[in-house]
């Protein structure tokens, strides 16, 4: 389901996704109709505009998160450093998409969300964290938490931050989905976060992704 105050965005996303194999767009809506429509149509994934004039996207997100069988929600935004994104991610959003995402990437990102992955553009995330930096003490604390992870858990965390689902992570590093699930649970506990998105942001803030990229390039 696509929620946006602009009819052109709703119709454009609907046409692109509706033409993609294995994806059905069950509804589109403006902000004011979003919660009622979601509860009626029960979509698996909701793409939700973060800034709407009739109702704030964060308000819609919080209402959806409190309902039974809450869908996976990713925020739609025009700006890669939108001041509301971090609040949305900490409120339970599974990631965010820029509205100018290439059409051929859009279906892939929706499938990633449906499979339990997160959608965080590395470029956009870096921009976001740079515009809302933590204190030096907080970054040091994040790094200390990451150091509590085993080498295998750090590998899994990097793949979580890349948006992979448990099944995809298992295929990448030759582990069963159940084993990956256990690793993810241990990671969340050690990092003291409640979601894959929060874990991914912490890993990025602690410099784990840059460290992993440097090691891969050796």
Secondary structure, 3 states (H helix, E strand, C coil): CEECCCHHHHHHHHHHHHCCCCCCCCCEECHHHHHHHHHHHCCCEEEEECCCCCCCHHHHHHHHHHCCCCCEEEEEECCCCCCCHHHHHHCCCCEEEECCCCHHHHHHHHHHHHCCCCECCHHHHHHHHHHCCCCHHHHHHHHHHHHCCCHHHHHHHHHHHCCCCHHHHHHHHCCCHHHHHHHHHHHHHHHCCCCHHHHHHHHHHCCHHHHHHHHHCC
